Amino acid sequence: ELLMTHGNGENNPNIHEFAWNTFTEINETVSKPLKLYAAGQDLLGEAFSGNVKGMGPGVAEMEFEERKSEPIVVFAADKTEPGAWNLPLFKIFADPFSTAGLVIDPSIHGGFTFRVMDVMENKNVDLACPAEMYDLIALLGTPGRYVIERIYRSSDKLLASVASTSRLSLIAGRYVGKDDPVCIVRGQHGLPSVGEVLAPFGMPHLVAGWMRGSHHGPLMPVSLKDAKCTFFDGPPRVVALGFQVSDGHIVGVNENEPADLFDDPAFDKARA
């Protein structure tokens, strides 16, 4: 995983080239010399073409102005695909039974707008909830094709979340491992609280992936120490890393370490 901040806006070629060079250098100097299995199989491009998107790595990039307090949660999943975010993101930003703030917080009572991407046709559509909730659910129920790409607060288009949408098999034309999707969610201060952001993962819903990308299994929320897939190359699992963004810097616990948000017995039943 590579997490960084910068002031050059989304899709900046210099930033993307830096990220690409980081991945390829580690692959050539560490992974391949150690003869690690499938080293570099997720790096599908031979040469950098201006943007990391479409070259293999899952990318979630957002541009925003810092609020008075800027907590973010970074989700990273293994052995699954981008559609794994559909249900939890819907519950965070559209389900009042999961996010009470949609009912009682005036700043988000107007709901959120979801940008959904058709990864087969490379098209997208914006759907506002609650008004277009049924249309949104109709698409999200096919997570292998329709995936949430980003979410805005409807009242003012404040960017709330961005998720990776790359499907490796669609890029490469064959199975080259699962997509290992990532997602960034901003919290608090006119957005769902961090507790509301985490709550949907207390129910381990079924996602595609697992062994050879050919099965379905529960998405298991785990701490960093348990973020290693073993049994039948799984189960698919997700970590949640908590940070604060302050003056362009990513700040964690003891400055550098992220808050390991799923390292909590409250999620034990979701892991059982």
Kinemage of the C-alpha trace (Angstrom):
@kinemage 1
@onewidth
@group {chain A} dominant
@subgroup {mainchain}
@vectorlist {calphas} color= white
{ca glu a 1} P 0.000 0.000 0.000
{ca leu a 2} L 1.162 3.546 -0.796
{ca leu a 3} L -0.555 6.462 0.944
{ca met a 4} L 0.521 10.044 0.287
{ca thr a 5} L -0.667 13.647 0.167
{ca his a 6} L 0.296 16.390 -2.262
{ca gly a 7} L -0.915 19.746 -3.529
{ca asn a 8} L -1.015 19.093 -7.263
{ca gly a 9} L -4.619 17.952 -7.734
{ca glu a 10} L -6.014 14.685 -9.015
{ca asn a 11} L -4.448 12.808 -11.940
{ca asn a 12} L -1.199 14.792 -11.846
{ca pro a 13} L 1.248 12.912 -14.127
{ca asn a 14} L 4.297 13.661 -11.970
{ca ile a 15} L 2.621 12.279 -8.847
{ca his a 16} L 1.348 9.228 -10.688
{ca glu a 17} L 4.786 8.603 -12.194
{ca phe a 18} L 6.326 8.793 -8.708
{ca ala a 19} L 3.827 6.198 -7.486
{ca trp a 20} L 4.442 3.928 -10.477
{ca asn a 21} L 8.220 4.156 -10.087
{ca thr a 22} L 7.867 3.289 -6.396
{ca phe a 23} L 5.934 0.120 -7.217
{ca thr a 24} L 8.255 -0.969 -10.017
{ca glu a 25} L 11.447 -0.246 -8.060
{ca ile a 26} L 10.299 -2.319 -5.088
{ca asn a 27} L 9.252 -5.089 -7.456
{ca glu a 28} L 12.635 -5.155 -9.191
{ca thr a 29} L 14.885 -4.672 -6.156
{ca val a 30} L 12.990 -6.630 -3.490
{ca ser a 31} L 10.200 -8.897 -4.761
{ca lys a 32} L 11.918 -10.464 -7.766
{ca pro a 33} L 15.311 -11.061 -6.085
{ca leu a 34} L 13.462 -12.843 -3.268
{ca lys a 35} L 11.609 -14.921 -5.884
{ca leu a 36} L 8.268 -14.017 -4.330
{ca tyr a 37} L 5.347 -15.757 -5.992
{ca ala a 38} L 3.650 -13.734 -8.763
{ca ala a 39} L 5.930 -10.751 -8.163
{ca gly a 40} L 4.685 -7.829 -10.216
{ca gln a 41} L 1.657 -9.612 -11.654
{ca asp a 42} L -0.516 -6.634 -10.674
{ca leu a 43} L 1.725 -4.222 -12.624
{ca leu a 44} L 0.224 -4.588 -16.063
{ca gly a 45} L 1.916 -1.771 -17.961
{ca glu a 46} L 5.360 -2.029 -19.509
{ca ala a 47} L 6.003 1.718 -19.390
{ca phe a 48} L 4.346 4.590 -17.547
{ca ser a 49} L 1.722 6.305 -19.698
{ca gly a 50} L 0.789 9.356 -17.605
{ca asn a 51} L -1.612 7.808 -15.087
{ca val a 52} L -1.440 4.780 -12.785
{ca lys a 53} L -5.152 4.119 -13.280
{ca gly a 54} L -5.614 1.308 -15.759
{ca met a 55} L -2.090 -0.037 -15.198
{ca gly a 56} L -2.985 -2.498 -12.439
{ca pro a 57} L -2.753 -0.927 -8.975
{ca gly a 58} L -6.011 0.035 -7.293
{ca val a 59} L -6.102 3.827 -7.008
{ca ala a 60} L -8.320 5.999 -4.803
{ca glu a 61} L -7.492 9.698 -5.131
{ca met a 62} L -9.437 12.685 -3.800
{ca glu a 63} L -8.913 16.443 -3.790
{ca phe a 64} L -10.378 18.517 -0.957
{ca glu a 65} L -9.862 21.548 1.250
{ca glu a 66} L -9.074 20.624 4.843
{ca arg a 67} L -11.822 21.249 7.370
{ca lys a 68} L -11.152 22.394 10.938
{ca ser a 69} L -10.675 18.720 11.715
{ca glu a 70} L -10.070 16.178 8.961
{ca pro a 71} L -10.284 12.526 10.074
{ca ile a 72} L -10.084 9.951 7.291
{ca val a 73} L -10.437 6.186 7.204
{ca val a 74} L -8.548 4.188 4.586
{ca phe a 75} L -9.983 0.752 3.842
{ca ala a 76} L -7.834 -1.834 2.063
{ca ala a 77} L -9.183 -5.246 1.076
{ca asp a 78} L -7.494 -8.439 -0.093
{ca lys a 79} L -8.740 -11.355 -2.195
{ca thr a 80} L -11.782 -9.535 -3.536
{ca glu a 81} L -12.850 -6.890 -6.076
{ca pro a 82} L -14.082 -3.250 -6.063
{ca gly a 83} L -17.737 -4.286 -5.834
{ca ala a 84} L -17.009 -5.340 -2.250
{ca trp a 85} L -17.421 -1.673 -1.250
{ca asn a 86} L -20.950 -1.365 -2.672
{ca leu a 87} L -22.897 -2.541 0.363
{ca pro a 88} L -20.860 -0.886 3.150
{ca leu a 89} L -20.684 2.447 1.300
{ca phe a 90} L -24.431 2.331 0.708
{ca lys a 91} L -25.041 1.655 4.395
{ca ile a 92} L -22.659 4.450 5.466
{ca phe a 93} L -24.112 7.134 3.212
{ca ala a 94} L -27.702 6.069 2.488
{ca asp a 95} L -29.028 3.743 5.204
{ca pro a 96} L -30.556 5.634 8.170
{ca phe a 97} L -30.705 2.392 10.164
{ca ser a 98} L -26.898 2.292 10.015
{ca thr a 99} L -26.035 6.004 9.971
{ca ala a 100} L -28.289 7.794 12.440
{ca gly a 101} L -26.873 11.135 11.338
{ca leu a 102} L -28.922 10.925 8.142
{ca val a 103} L -31.960 11.429 10.359
{ca ile a 104} L -30.754 13.716 13.147
{ca asp a 105} L -27.823 15.711 11.710
{ca pro a 106} L -29.087 18.682 9.625
{ca ser a 107} L -25.802 18.883 7.698
{ca ile a 108} L -26.298 15.445 6.090
{ca his a 109} L -30.085 15.160 6.267
{ca gly a 110} L -30.238 16.093 2.577
{ca gly a 111} L -28.417 12.877 1.707
{ca phe a 112} L -25.550 11.973 -0.575
{ca thr a 113} L -24.994 11.549 -4.308
{ca phe a 114} L -23.326 8.344 -5.520
{ca arg a 115} L -21.290 8.157 -8.715
{ca val a 116} L -21.593 4.593 -9.981
{ca met a 117} L -19.282 3.255 -12.684
{ca asp a 118} L -20.082 0.580 -15.234
{ca val a 119} L -16.670 -1.121 -15.419
{ca met a 120} L -17.663 -3.044 -18.559
{ca glu a 121} L -18.617 0.018 -20.608
{ca asn a 122} L -16.484 2.596 -18.737
{ca lys a 123} L -19.513 4.832 -18.142
{ca asn a 124} L -20.849 6.424 -14.973
{ca val a 125} L -24.049 7.879 -13.574
{ca asp a 126} L -24.785 10.067 -10.538
{ca leu a 127} L -27.692 8.998 -8.319
{ca ala a 128} L -28.897 11.058 -5.341
{ca cys a 129} L -30.246 9.424 -2.205
{ca pro a 130} L -32.840 9.128 -0.845
{ca ala a 131} L -34.707 10.270 -3.995
{ca glu a 132} L -33.042 7.758 -6.353
{ca met a 133} L -32.291 5.053 -3.803
{ca tyr a 134} L -34.172 2.291 -5.608
{ca asp a 135} L -32.300 2.977 -8.852
{ca leu a 136} L -29.016 2.931 -6.937
{ca ile a 137} L -29.827 -0.414 -5.304
{ca ala a 138} L -30.743 -1.867 -8.701
{ca leu a 139} L -27.213 -1.164 -9.920
{ca leu a 140} L -25.284 -2.022 -6.769
{ca gly a 141} L -26.852 -5.483 -6.736
{ca thr a 142} L -24.577 -6.374 -9.668
{ca pro a 143} L -21.206 -5.630 -8.024
{ca gly a 144} L -19.170 -7.356 -10.714
{ca arg a 145} L -20.191 -4.640 -13.161
{ca tyr a 146} L -21.495 -1.585 -11.269
{ca val a 147} L -19.267 -0.152 -8.549
{ca ile a 148} L -19.299 3.035 -6.489
{ca glu a 149} L -16.510 5.357 -7.625
{ca arg a 150} L -17.129 8.408 -5.417
{ca ile a 151} L -19.709 9.976 -3.120
{ca tyr a 152} L -20.648 13.643 -2.590
{ca arg a 153} L -22.776 15.432 -0.027
{ca ser a 154} L -25.789 16.427 -2.117
{ca ser a 155} L -26.286 19.877 -0.587
{ca asp a 156} L -22.927 21.299 -1.675
{ca lys a 157} L -21.024 18.537 -3.541
{ca leu a 158} L -18.524 18.110 -0.705
{ca leu a 159} L -16.467 15.043 -1.585
{ca ala a 160} L -16.978 12.354 1.057
{ca ser a 161} L -15.483 9.150 -0.334
{ca val a 162} L -13.529 7.718 -3.256
{ca ala a 163} L -12.967 4.049 -4.108
{ca ser a 164} L -10.779 2.232 -6.601
{ca thr a 165} L -12.622 0.709 -9.553
{ca ser a 166} L -9.926 -1.161 -11.509
{ca arg a 167} L -10.687 -4.763 -12.497
{ca leu a 168} L -7.414 -6.540 -13.314
{ca ser a 169} L -9.047 -9.254 -15.387
{ca leu a 170} L -10.763 -6.662 -17.591
{ca ile a 171} L -7.478 -4.811 -18.126
{ca ala a 172} L -5.309 -7.872 -18.758
{ca gly a 173} L -7.934 -9.974 -20.523
{ca arg a 174} L -7.228 -12.925 -18.225
{ca tyr a 175} L -7.111 -13.775 -14.520
{ca val a 176} L -3.996 -12.220 -12.937
{ca gly a 177} L -5.033 -12.211 -9.288
{ca lys a 178} L -7.729 -10.308 -7.455
{ca asp a 179} L -7.996 -6.538 -7.498
{ca asp a 180} L -7.187 -5.728 -3.840
{ca pro a 181} L -9.462 -2.644 -3.810
{ca val a 182} L -8.975 0.434 -1.639
{ca cys a 183} L -11.355 3.124 -0.413
{ca ile a 184} L -10.974 6.477 1.377
{ca val a 185} L -13.771 7.881 3.550
{ca arg a 186} L -13.792 11.284 5.244
{ca gly a 187} L -15.598 11.446 8.578
{ca gln a 188} L -17.154 13.762 11.176
{ca his a 189} L -18.032 17.478 10.873
{ca gly a 190} L -20.914 17.310 8.413
{ca leu a 191} L -20.217 13.739 7.319
{ca pro a 192} L -20.949 10.366 8.944
{ca ser a 193} L -19.028 9.846 12.182
{ca val a 194} L -16.102 7.427 12.262
{ca gly a 195} L -18.264 5.021 14.257
{ca glu a 196} L -20.942 5.163 11.558
{ca val a 197} L -18.279 4.603 8.895
{ca leu a 198} L -17.098 1.416 10.604
{ca ala a 199} L -20.466 -0.001 11.665
{ca pro a 200} L -21.443 -1.721 8.362
{ca phe a 201} L -18.387 -3.965 8.585
{ca gly a 202} L -19.861 -5.583 11.672
{ca met a 203} L -21.919 -7.645 9.214
{ca pro a 204} L -19.578 -9.746 7.011
{ca his a 205} L -21.456 -9.660 3.700
{ca leu a 206} L -20.568 -12.032 0.863
{ca val a 207} L -18.114 -10.800 -1.776
{ca ala a 208} L -16.554 -12.278 -4.904
{ca gly a 209} L -12.976 -13.509 -4.834
{ca trp a 210} L -11.281 -15.913 -2.407
{ca met a 211} L -9.465 -18.910 -3.962
{ca arg a 212} L -8.381 -18.195 -7.565
{ca gly a 213} L -10.956 -15.424 -7.717
{ca ser a 214} L -13.623 -18.037 -8.381
{ca his a 215} L -15.636 -18.149 -5.163
{ca his a 216} L -17.702 -16.035 -2.798
{ca gly a 217} L -17.034 -15.564 0.891
{ca pro a 218} L -17.614 -13.205 3.816
{ca leu a 219} L -15.580 -9.992 3.919
{ca met a 220} L -13.821 -10.285 7.271
{ca pro a 221} L -12.750 -7.095 9.125
{ca val a 222} L -9.323 -7.705 10.673
{ca ser a 223} L -6.516 -5.879 12.445
{ca leu a 224} L -3.200 -5.318 10.702
{ca lys a 225} L -1.635 -8.268 12.524
{ca asp a 226} L -4.284 -10.574 11.026
{ca ala a 227} L -4.172 -9.111 7.515
{ca lys a 228} L -2.792 -12.269 5.940
{ca cys a 229} L -4.943 -14.564 3.847
{ca thr a 230} L -4.372 -18.238 4.644
{ca phe a 231} L -7.335 -20.649 4.659
{ca phe a 232} L -8.270 -21.394 1.012
{ca asp a 233} L -6.358 -18.181 0.162
{ca gly a 234} L -8.767 -16.240 2.339
{ca pro a 235} L -11.230 -15.443 3.627
{ca pro a 236} L -11.420 -12.082 1.851
{ca arg a 237} L -10.495 -9.507 4.450
{ca val a 238} L -10.387 -5.769 5.025
{ca val a 239} L -8.381 -3.467 7.291
{ca ala a 240} L -9.388 0.045 8.387
{ca leu a 241} L -6.647 2.595 9.008
{ca gly a 242} L -7.496 5.820 10.795
{ca phe a 243} L -5.590 9.042 10.154
{ca gln a 244} L -5.870 12.768 10.670
{ca val a 245} L -4.942 15.120 7.814
{ca ser a 246} L -3.344 18.285 9.180
{ca asp a 247} L -1.739 20.983 7.021
{ca gly a 248} L -1.267 18.487 4.218
{ca his a 249} L 0.339 15.856 6.435
{ca ile a 250} L -1.029 12.424 7.296
{ca val a 251} L -0.919 12.029 11.064
{ca gly a 252} L -1.498 8.763 12.893
{ca val a 253} L -1.129 7.451 16.407
{ca asn a 254} L 2.329 8.406 17.713
{ca glu a 255} L 2.662 10.530 14.543
{ca asn a 256} L 3.366 7.742 12.032
{ca glu a 257} L 1.319 4.683 12.961
{ca pro a 258} L -2.312 4.570 11.783
{ca ala a 259} L -5.102 3.809 14.210
{ca asp a 260} L -5.842 0.116 13.608
{ca leu a 261} L -9.608 0.544 13.774
{ca phe a 262} L -10.635 -3.109 13.382
{ca asp a 263} L -8.324 -4.148 16.228
{ca asp a 264} L -11.369 -4.189 18.474
{ca pro a 265} L -13.325 -7.061 20.069
{ca ala a 266} L -16.508 -5.342 18.892
{ca phe a 267} L -15.826 -6.968 15.501
{ca asp a 268} L -15.134 -10.462 16.886
{ca lys a 269} L -18.547 -11.806 15.877
{ca ala a 270} L -17.920 -10.629 12.310
{ca arg a 271} L -14.740 -12.709 12.376
{ca ala a 272} L -16.216 -15.820 13.979
